[in-house]
């Protein structure tokens, strides 16, 4: 009988204590892993410990416990989450907007000027529905801006994507498949317009050059004048976009 059949099922999480706080760690196994690894997502604060197939859970527990201080330090750097709720402030196209619940009747979500002239995302619905309504609004705005950018670049390239899909990806802001399908994070609507525009140019260029060769970068540079500025912005601020919602 194999070791895998004899072993008890793994728990979903491990738990360690640090200075009176309980830290939860998601447990994963990876057949190709050669050693135990710990990762703390700078975007979400999720802590994951990855084990080789034959490593015992008790060994993983001891490893996690010995690194409790390291985990806590990394978690302390994760930006505080901002829930889509009334009075929350979030960026729309890089500019701060406050979520305003104007009444509890069902109605449209729109951008307007608040009482002191500040821009607000005005929502009309039951309070419990505000997060979903704001998320849906941001996704629609992202799709509109992404589609407009695609339409600007398509004549320059002489090519257009087969499809545009919006997702909530953690590791990539955009991607292009071999079938010419473009995928983007809806969170790009939170960034300044030049960043969204750059990501569209970046993925559109892959319709012609499915690589990151010198020829690809020359093509992209001819399409988009803000390559360096947009990449610098994403490097500094990209992770913070995941704190919203």
C-alpha positions in Angstrom: 0.0 0.0 0.0 1.4 3.4 -0.9 2.3 6.2 1.5 -0.4 8.4 0.0 -3.1 5.8 0.9 -1.8 5.4 4.5 -1.5 9.2 5.3 -4.4 10.9 6.9 -6.1 13.7 4.9 -4.3 17.0 5.2 -6.0 19.8 7.1 -6.9 22.9 5.0 -5.0 25.2 7.3 -2.4 25.2 10.0 -2.5 27.7 12.9 0.4 29.3 14.8 0.5 31.8 17.6 2.5 35.0 17.7 2.3 37.6 20.5 -1.2 36.5 21.4 -2.5 36.5 17.8 -3.6 33.4 15.9 -2.2 33.2 12.3 -3.9 30.9 9.8 -1.8 29.3 7.1 -3.3 27.5 4.1 -1.7 24.2 3.4 -0.9 23.0 -0.1 1.0 20.0 -1.5 2.9 20.1 -4.7 4.4 16.9 -6.2 7.2 18.9 -7.8 8.2 20.7 -4.6 11.6 19.7 -3.1 11.3 21.6 0.1 8.8 23.4 2.4 8.1 27.0 1.3 6.1 29.8 2.9 4.5 32.7 1.0 2.6 35.7 2.2 0.6 37.5 -0.6 1.4 41.2 -0.6 -2.0 41.7 -2.3 -4.4 39.7 -0.1 -2.4 38.8 3.0 -3.1 35.1 2.4 -0.4 32.9 3.9 0.4 29.6 2.1 2.8 26.8 3.1 3.6 24.4 0.3 4.9 20.9 1.0 6.5 18.1 -1.0 4.4 15.0 -1.4 6.0 13.0 1.5 6.6 15.8 4.1 4.6 15.1 7.2 2.1 17.7 8.4 3.8 17.8 11.8 7.0 18.9 10.1 5.2 21.6 8.3 3.6 22.7 11.6 7.0 23.0 13.3 8.4 24.9 10.3 5.5 27.4 10.4 5.7 27.9 14.1 9.4 28.7 13.8 8.6 31.3 11.2 5.7 32.9 13.1 7.5 36.2 13.6 8.5 36.4 9.9 4.8 35.7 8.9 3.6 38.4 11.3 6.1 40.9 9.9 5.0 40.3 6.3 1.3 40.5 7.3 1.9 43.9 8.9 3.1 45.3 5.5 -0.2 44.2 3.7 -2.3 47.3 3.2 -5.6 47.5 5.1 -8.5 46.3 3.0 -11.2 48.8 1.9 -14.6 47.3 1.6 -17.0 48.6 -0.9 -19.4 50.2 1.6 -21.0 53.7 2.1 -18.3 56.3 2.8 -15.4 54.1 1.6 -12.9 56.0 -0.5 -11.5 54.2 -3.6 -9.7 55.3 -6.7 -11.6 55.5 -10.0 -9.2 56.1 -12.9 -6.6 57.0 -10.3 -8.7 59.7 -8.6 -10.2 59.2 -5.1 -14.0 58.8 -5.1 -16.2 58.3 -2.0 -19.0 55.7 -2.1 -22.3 57.5 -1.4 -25.6 55.7 -0.7 -28.2 58.2 -1.9 -31.3 56.1 -1.0 -32.4 52.6 -0.5 -34.5 52.3 -3.7 -33.1 50.4 -6.6 -31.5 52.7 -9.2 -28.4 53.4 -11.3 -24.9 53.7 -10.1 -23.3 56.9 -11.3 -20.4 59.3 -10.7 -21.5 62.8 -9.5 -20.3 65.7 -7.3 -20.8 65.2 -3.6 -21.9 67.9 -1.1 -18.5 69.6 -1.0 -17.8 69.1 -4.6 -15.8 65.9 -4.1 -16.4 63.1 -6.7 -18.6 60.3 -5.5 -19.8 57.0 -6.7 -23.5 57.4 -6.0 -25.4 54.1 -5.3 -29.1 53.6 -4.9 -30.0 50.2 -3.4 -30.4 48.4 -0.1 -27.2 48.8 2.0 -26.4 45.1 1.9 -26.2 45.3 -1.9 -23.7 48.2 -2.1 -20.6 46.0 -2.4 -22.0 44.1 -5.4 -23.4 47.2 -7.1 -20.1 49.0 -6.8 -18.1 46.0 -8.1 -20.5 45.7 -11.0 -20.2 49.4 -11.8 -16.4 49.3 -11.7 -16.4 46.2 -14.0 -18.6 47.9 -16.5 -16.5 51.0 -16.5 -13.3 48.9 -16.9 -14.9 47.0 -19.9 -15.8 50.3 -21.5 -12.4 51.8 -21.1 -10.6 48.6 -22.2 -12.9 48.3 -25.3 -12.2 51.9 -26.3 -8.5 51.4 -25.9 -8.6 48.2 -28.1 -10.5 50.1 -30.7 -7.8 52.8 -30.8 -5.0 50.3 -31.2 -6.7 47.9 -33.6 -6.3 50.1 -36.7 -2.6 50.7 -35.9 -1.9 47.0 -35.7 -4.3 45.9 -38.4 -5.5 43.3 -35.9 -8.1 43.0 -33.2 -8.7 40.4 -30.4 -11.1 37.5 -30.8 -12.5 38.3 -27.4 -12.0 40.5 -24.3 -12.5 38.9 -20.8 -12.4 40.6 -17.5 -11.2 38.7 -14.4 -9.9 39.4 -10.9 -6.4 38.0 -11.4 -3.7 38.2 -8.7 -0.5 37.7 -10.6 -1.2 39.3 -14.0 -2.9 42.5 -15.1 -3.4 41.2 -18.6 -2.7 38.3 -20.9 -3.1 37.3 -24.5 -3.8 33.7 -25.6 -2.6 32.0 -28.7 -6.2 32.3 -30.0 -6.0 36.0 -29.8 -8.2 36.4 -26.7 -7.3 39.2 -24.3 -7.8 38.9 -20.5 -7.6 41.9 -18.2 -8.1 42.6 -14.5 -11.1 44.8 -13.8 -9.0 46.5 -11.2 -7.2 48.4 -13.9 -10.1 50.9 -13.7 -8.7 51.9 -10.3 -5.4 53.0 -11.9 -4.7 56.1 -13.8 -5.8 55.9 -17.5 -2.3 55.7 -18.8 -1.8 52.4 -17.0 -4.9 50.8 -18.5 -4.0 52.2 -21.9 -0.5 50.7 -21.6 -1.8 47.3 -20.6 -4.0 47.2 -23.6 -1.2 48.2 -25.9 1.0 45.6 -24.2 -1.4 42.7 -24.8 -2.5 44.0 -28.2 1.2 43.9 -29.3 1.2 40.2 -28.5 -1.4 39.6 -31.2 1.5 40.2 -33.6 4.5 39.2 -31.5 3.7 36.4 -29.0 7.0 36.9 -27.1 9.0 39.6 -25.3 11.7 39.9 -27.9 13.4 43.1 -28.9 11.1 43.2 -31.9 8.1 43.0 -29.5 9.4 45.9 -27.4 10.1 48.0 -30.4 6.5 47.4 -31.6 5.1 48.3 -28.2 7.2 51.4 -27.9 5.8 52.6 -31.3 2.3 52.0 -30.1 2.4 53.5 -26.6 4.5 56.5 -25.4 4.0 55.7 -21.7 5.6 52.3 -21.3 8.2 53.3 -18.7 5.9 55.5 -16.7 3.1 52.9 -16.6 5.4 50.1 -15.6 7.0 52.3 -12.9 3.5 53.1 -11.6 2.5 49.4 -11.5 5.7 48.5 -9.7 5.1 51.1 -7.0 1.3 50.9 -6.7 0.0 47.8 -8.4 -0.2 45.7 -5.3 -2.3 48.3 -3.5 -5.1 47.9 -6.0 -5.9 44.5 -4.5 -6.9 46.0 -1.2 -10.2 47.3 -2.6 -13.3 45.3 -2.5 
